[in-house]
Amino acid sequence: MGLLTFSINVTLDGCVDHREGTANEETHAFFTRLMDEVGAMLWGRVTYEMMESYWPAVARGDLEAPPAMREWAVKLEAKPKYVVSSTRTDFPWTNSHHIAGDLRTAVQKLKDATPAGVLLCSGKLAAELDRLDLIDEYKFLVHPRIAGHGPTLYQSGLPSTRCLELVSAMPLRNGAVALHYRRVLG
């Protein structure tokens, strides 16, 4: 069984608005390494649609992009992408698959079928999957910013506190810090 790892850009005050992070070659290289380590991506519909509206064009070369962004886009194009949605069933982007039905069963089945692991990159979906005790690890890229607005990490709450064990902390040159935590069960 593969691990389900939740990864997202977050500011010091918990904002997960993708426009608030520092997007540069270094951060894209970081996320490309994370994607290389797993067998599949998992998103909610909103994240999928945001990604679908930009990254396929970068992968095709229709949009100018620095080398690290292009590398991310090309690898993302090839990576299996799973999308949880109750309102959309057609996901035409290359290697995209719809997840429907019981969320716990469907995501557990995806984890079981993906020994290399699954990278979850959607805040709202992460809160739902954390409520179901399905997230095994957290890899946050914490940016040196205070956004002063939302959406924020876990703004809809969790039924209980999650105890985590620090696996690693790595500062990036741009001031962001990559934090890797593993869930402590018990």
VOBA-1610 file (N, C-alpha, C; in pm, whole numbers, padded with zeros to 5 digits, always signed):
BEGIN
Met+00084-00119+00000Met+00000+00000+00000Met+00087+00124+00000Gly+00056+00218-00085Gly+00128+00343-00090Gly+00077+00443+00012Leu+00160+00540+00042Leu+00122+00645+00135Leu+00046+00755+00063Leu-00043+00820+00135Leu-00109+00940+00085Leu-00041+01058+00152Thr+00022+01142+00071Thr+00097+01257+00120Thr+00026+01384+00077Phe-00006+01469+00174Phe-00067+01598+00146Phe+00042+01703+00136Ser+00048+01773+00023Ser+00147+01877+00002Ser+00080+02001-00054Ile+00120+02116+00000Ile+00060+02240-00045Ile+00152+02357-00008Asn+00139+02466-00082Asn+00204+02592-00045Asn+00119+02658+00062Val+00183+02709+00166Val+00109+02775+00275Val+00192+02892+00327Thr+00125+03002+00361Thr+00194+03116+00422Thr+00203+03095+00572Leu+00278+03181+00639Leu+00295+03169+00784Leu+00163+03178+00859Asp+00065+03250+00803Asp-00065+03259+00870Asp-00166+03158+00817Gly-00118+03057+00744Gly-00203+02946+00704Gly-00278+02963+00573Cys-00254+03070+00500Cys-00323+03093+00373Cys-00272+02995+00267Val-00366+02931+00198Val-00330+02836+00093Val-00374+02885-00046Asp-00396+03013-00060Asp-00426+03073-00190Asp-00300+03060-00275His-00309+02990-00387His-00189+02962-00468His-00117+03088-00516Arg-00186+03200-00518Arg-00124+03326-00563Arg-00035+03388-00455Glu-00041+03338-00334Glu+00036+03396-00224Glu+00174+03333-00205Gly+00200+03221-00269Gly+00331+03158-00256Gly+00433+03221-00350Thr+00558+03188-00329Thr+00664+03235-00416Thr+00685+03130-00526Ala+00639+03160-00645Ala+00653+03066-00757Ala+00778+03103-00834Asn+00880+03019-00823Asn+01003+03042-00898Asn+01065+02907-00932Glu+01181+02910-00994Glu+01247+02786-01037Glu+01269+02691-00919Glu+01308+02745-00806Glu+01337+02663-00689Glu+01213+02593-00636Thr+01101+02665-00626Thr+00979+02601-00575Thr+00924+02500-00675His+00934+02531-00803His+00888+02434-00903His+00975+02309-00902Ala+01103+02325-00885Ala+01193+02209-00876Ala+01158+02125-00753Phe+01124+02190-00643Phe+01083+02119-00521Phe+00960+02033-00549Phe+00858+02093-00609Phe+00735+02017-00635Phe+00754+01911-00743Thr+00845+01934-00836Thr+00876+01831-00936Thr+00939+01710-00867Arg+01030+01734-00772Arg+01090+01622-00697Arg+00983+01545-00620Leu+00890+01617-00557Leu+00781+01549-00485Leu+00699+01463-00580Met+00666+01519-00696Met+00586+01445-00793Met+00661+01323-00844Asp+00794+01336-00863Asp+00875+01223-00909Asp+00874+01107-00809Glu+00854+01136-00683Glu+00859+01034-00578Glu+00731+00952-00567Val+00625+00994-00632Val+00495+00925-00616Val+00447+00866-00748Gly+00346+00781-00737Gly+00290+00717-00855Gly+00170+00788-00915Ala+00108+00879-00838Ala-00013+00946-00888Ala-00038+01075-00812Met-00117+01162-00875Met-00161+01288-00814Met-00309+01273-00779Leu-00353+01341-00673Leu-00493+01340-00633Leu-00537+01483-00606Trp-00645+01524-00673Trp-00697+01660-00659Trp-00848+01658-00645Gly-00900+01768-00593Gly-01042+01797-00601Gly-01068+01863-00736Arg-01195+01879-00770Arg-01232+01936-00900Arg-01178+02077-00920Val-01187+02161-00819Val-01144+02301-00833Val-00995+02307-00863Thr-00914+02231-00792Thr-00770+02229-00818Thr-00742+02174-00957Tyr-00812+02066-00993Tyr-00794+02008-01126Tyr-00821+02113-01235Glu-00931+02185-01222Glu-00967+02283-01324Glu-00867+02397-01331Met-00813+02437-01216Met-00710+02541-01215Met-00585+02490-01287Met-00545+02368-01257Met-00424+02310-01319Met-00447+02286-01468Glu-00562+02235-01503Glu-00596+02201-01641Glu-00598+02326-01730Ser-00630+02440-01671Ser-00640+02563-01750Ser-00504+02621-01788Tyr-00395+02569-01731Tyr-00264+02630-01756Tyr-00156+02530-01797Trp-00137+02424-01719Trp-00020+02338-01735Trp-00014+02258-01864Pro-00123+02210-01921Pro-00111+02141-02050Pro-00052+02231-02159Ala-00088+02360-02158Ala-00034+02453-02258Ala+00116+02473-02238Val+00161+02474-02112Val+00305+02486-02085Val+00376+02360-02134Ala+00318+02243-02106Ala+00378+02117-02149Ala+00391+02108-02301Arg+00291+02160-02374Arg+00293+02158-02521Arg+00389+02262-02578Gly+00431+02357-02497Gly+00518+02465-02547Gly+00439+02582-02601Asp+00307+02585-02578Asp+00224+02696-02624Asp+00246+02823-02543Leu+00296+02807-02421Leu+00324+02921-02333Leu+00472+02920-02296Glu+00532+03038-02292Glu+00672+03049-02250Glu+00680+03019-02101Ala+00782+02946-02061Ala+00801+02915-01921Ala+00948+02884-01895Pro+00997+02917-01776Pro+01134+02881-01740Pro+01151+02729-01740Pro+01274+02680-01750Pro+01298+02536-01759Pro+01235+02453-01645Ala+01241+02500-01522Ala+01185+02423-01409Ala+01033+02410-01421Met+00968+02515-01468Met+00823+02511-01486Met+00786+02418-01601Arg+00864+02422-01708Arg+00837+02334-01822Arg+00857+02188-01781Glu+00964+02161-01704Glu+00990+02024-01658Glu+00872+01974-01573Trp+00823+02059-01482Trp+00706+02024-01400Trp+00587+01992-01490Ala+00562+02077-01588Ala+00445+02061-01675Ala+00453+01931-01757Val+00570+01901-01811Val+00586+01780-01893Val+00567+01655-01806Lys+00626+01655-01688Lys+00611+01540-01599Lys+00467+01527-01549Leu+00403+01640-01523Leu+00264+01638-01479Leu+00172+01583-01588Glu+00203+01616-01711Glu+00125+01566-01825Glu+00124+01413-01825Ala+00237+01352-01796Ala+00250+01206-01801Ala+00199+01137-01675Lys+00195+01208-01564Lys+00159+01148-01435Lys+00009+01116-01429Pro-00029+01000-01376Pro-00172+00973-01353Pro-00230+01075-01256Lys-00344+01130-01293Lys-00411+01233-01214Lys-00551+01183-01180Tyr-00584+01180-01051Tyr-00715+01134-01005Tyr-00788+01253-00947Val-00917+01264-00983Val-00996+01380-00944Val-01123+01336-00873Val-01143+01391-00754Val-01265+01367-00678Val-01363+01478-00714Ser-01480+01439-00763Ser-01582+01538-00797Ser-01720+01473-00797Ser-01816+01545-00740Ser-01954+01500-00746Ser-02032+01577-00851Thr-01967+01677-00913Thr-02037+01762-01010Thr-01985+01750-01152Arg-01872+01684-01169Arg-01814+01669-01303Arg-01765+01526-01319Thr-01785+01470-01437Thr-01741+01332-01460Thr-01644+01320-01577Asp-01633+01425-01659Asp-01546+01420-01776Asp-01418+01497-01747Phe-01305+01427-01753Phe-01175+01488-01726Phe-01081+01455-01842Pro-01082+01537-01947Pro-01012+01504-02071Pro-00860+01521-02069Trp-00804+01589-01971Trp-00660+01608-01965Trp-00592+01472-01960Thr-00482+01456-02030Thr-00408+01331-02041Thr-00391+01263-01906Asn-00419+01134-01902Asn-00401+01050-01782Asn-00484+01094-01663Ser-00600+01155-01687Ser-00688+01197-01578Ser-00800+01096-01559His-00833+01071-01432His-00933+00970-01397His-01026+01026-01290His-01153+00994-01302His-01254+01040-01207His-01264+00943-01091Ile-01272+00996-00971Ile-01299+00914-00852Ile-01439+00950-00805Ala-01524+00850-00799Ala-01662+00871-00757Ala-01698+00767-00651Gly-01816+00781-00597Gly-01863+00685-00496Gly-01813+00723-00358Asp-01810+00623-00270Asp-01769+00644-00132Asp-01624+00691-00128Leu-01600+00807-00071Leu-01467+00868-00072Leu-01364+00782+00000Arg-01397+00732+00118Arg-01302+00649+00193Arg-01262+00525+00113Thr-01359+00457+00059Thr-01332+00334-00017Thr-01250+00363-00142Ala-01290+00467-00215Ala-01222+00499-00342Ala-01077+00541-00319Val-01051+00623-00220Val-00914+00671-00196Val-00830+00558-00136Gln-00888+00477-00050Gln-00812+00363+00003Gln-00775+00267-00109Lys-00866+00247-00202Lys-00838+00162-00318Lys-00724+00220-00403Leu-00725+00353-00421Leu-00618+00420-00496Leu-00484+00402-00424Lys-00482+00420-00292Lys-00358+00400-00215Lys-00309+00256-00230Asp-00400+00161-00219Asp-00363+00020-00230Asp-00306-00014-00367Ala-00357+00053-00471Ala-00315+00024-00609Ala-00192+00105-00652Thr-00142+00192-00563Thr-00032+00281-00601Thr+00081+00267-00497Pro+00164+00162-00510Pro+00268+00139-00410Pro+00368+00254-00395Ala+00389+00332-00501Ala+00482+00445-00493Ala+00421+00563-00417Gly+00293+00558-00391Gly+00227+00663-00315Gly+00151+00760-00402Val+00067+00840-00335Val-00020+00936-00400Val+00006+01073-00337Leu+00020+01175-00423Leu+00042+01312-00376Leu-00089+01389-00387Leu-00141+01431-00274Leu-00265+01507-00262Leu-00231+01654-00256Cys-00290+01734-00344Cys-00256+01877-00350Cys-00380+01965-00355Ser-00480+01935-00274Ser-00603+02014-00270Ser-00643+02034-00124Gly-00651+02160-00082Gly-00680+02191+00058Gly-00812+02139+00110Lys-00922+02165+00039Lys-01053+02120+00087Lys-01062+01969+00089Leu-01012+01905-00015Leu-01013+01759-00020Leu-00927+01701+00091Ala-00815+01766+00122Ala-00728+01718+00230Ala-00802+01717+00363Ala-00880+01821+00389Ala-00955+01825+00515Ala-01053+01707+00522Glu-01119+01678+00411Glu-01212+01563+00409Glu-01138+01432+00430Leu-01025+01416+00363Leu-00949+01290+00375Leu-00883+01277+00512Asp-00849+01390+00573Asp-00793+01385+00709Asp-00901+01344+00808Arg-01024+01391+00788Arg-01135+01348+00874Arg-01156+01197+00864Leu-01121+01139+00750Leu-01135+00994+00729Leu-01009+00918+00767Asp-00911+00987+00825Asp-00784+00926+00869Asp-00708+00859+00755Leu-00709+00919+00636Leu-00643+00860+00521Leu-00508+00923+00488Ile-00476+01039+00545Ile-00349+01106+00513Ile-00240+01050+00603Asp-00129+01010+00541Asp-00017+00951+00614Asp+00095+01050+00641Glu+00120+01142+00546Glu+00230+01236+00557Glu+00188+01374+00507Tyr+00263+01473+00552Tyr+00238+01612+00515Tyr+00371+01672+00470Lys+00372+01733+00354Lys+00491+01800+00303Lys+00450+01941+00262Phe+00463+02033+00357Phe+00422+02171+00334Phe+00542+02256+00293Leu+00518+02345+00198Leu+00617+02445+00163Leu+00566+02575+00224Val+00630+02616+00336Val+00586+02733+00412Val+00661+02855+00361His+00584+02952+00311His+00641+03072+00250His+00652+03185+00353Pro+00756+03267+00344Pro+00777+03374+00440Pro+00688+03495+00411Arg+00559+03471+00425Arg+00460+03575+00398Arg+00346+03563+00498Ile+00284+03675+00527Ile+00160+03677+00603Ile+00057+03737+00509Ala-00036+03654+00464Ala-00132+03697+00363Ala-00245+03781+00421Gly-00288+03749+00541Gly-00397+03826+00602Gly-00534+03793+00547His-00543+03684+00470His-00674+03643+00416His-00673+03492+00394Gly-00784+03439+00349Gly-00795+03296+00325Gly-00800+03268+00177Pro-00824+03147+00140Pro-00860+03035+00228Pro-00739+02991+00311Thr-00770+02932+00426Thr-00664+02887+00514Thr-00665+02735+00525Leu-00554+02683+00568Leu-00536+02540+00588Leu-00636+02492+00694Tyr-00715+02393+00659Tyr-00811+02332+00751Tyr-00911+02432+00809Gln-00953+02529+00730Gln-01046+02630+00782Gln-01181+02571+00821Ser-01215+02453+00766Ser-01341+02389+00805Ser-01326+02301+00928Gly-01205+02293+00981Gly-01182+02222+01106Gly-01162+02073+01090Leu-01117+02012+01199Leu-01101+01867+01209Leu-01164+01821+01339Pro-01205+01696+01348Pro-01269+01649+01471Pro-01173+01636+01589Ser-01042+01626+01562Ser-00945+01616+01670Ser-00808+01662+01620Thr-00720+01686+01714Thr-00584+01730+01683Thr-00507+01616+01618Arg-00425+01650+01519Arg-00336+01553+01455Arg-00197+01569+01512Cys-00142+01463+01570Cys-00006+01466+01621Cys+00087+01421+01511Leu+00192+01499+01488Leu+00284+01474+01378Leu+00426+01463+01429Glu+00506+01386+01356Glu+00648+01370+01385Glu+00726+01437+01272Leu+00820+01524+01307Leu+00901+01591+01206Leu+00998+01491+01144Val+00993+01480+01012Val+01086+01395+00938Val+01203+01479+00889Ser+01173+01598+00835Ser+01279+01686+00788Ser+01229+01829+00774Ala+01323+01922+00778Ala+01297+02064+00752Ala+01412+02114+00668Met+01378+02174+00553Met+01482+02219+00461Met+01451+02361+00414Pro+01537+02457+00452Pro+01516+02594+00402Pro+01554+02605+00255Leu+01478+02682+00181Leu+01510+02711+00042Leu+01576+02849+00036Arg+01646+02877-00071Arg+01714+03006-00086Arg+01616+03123-00085Asn+01493+03101-00130Asn+01396+03210-00137Asn+01329+03240-00002Gly+01370+03170+00103Gly+01315+03195+00236Gly+01203+03100+00276Ala+01151+03023+00183Ala+01050+02923+00216Ala+01118+02806+00287Val+01040+02731+00363Val+01092+02614+00433Val+01005+02494+00396Ala+01070+02387+00350Ala+01000+02263+00318Ala+00994+02179+00445Leu+00874+02153+00492Leu+00854+02073+00613Leu+00790+01940+00578His+00847+01832+00629His+00796+01697+00606His+00760+01637+00741Tyr+00633+01607+00759Tyr+00584+01546+00881Tyr+00517+01414+00851Arg+00525+01322+00944Arg+00456+01194+00935Arg+00354+01189+01049Arg+00241+01135+01020Arg+00135+01124+01121Arg+00174+01024+01228Val+00151+01059+01352Val+00175+00970+01465Val+00040+00911+01503Leu+00029+00781+01491Leu-00098+00715+01524Leu-00093+00666+01668Gly-00209+00670+01729Gly-00217+00616+01866Gly-00264+00712+01966
//
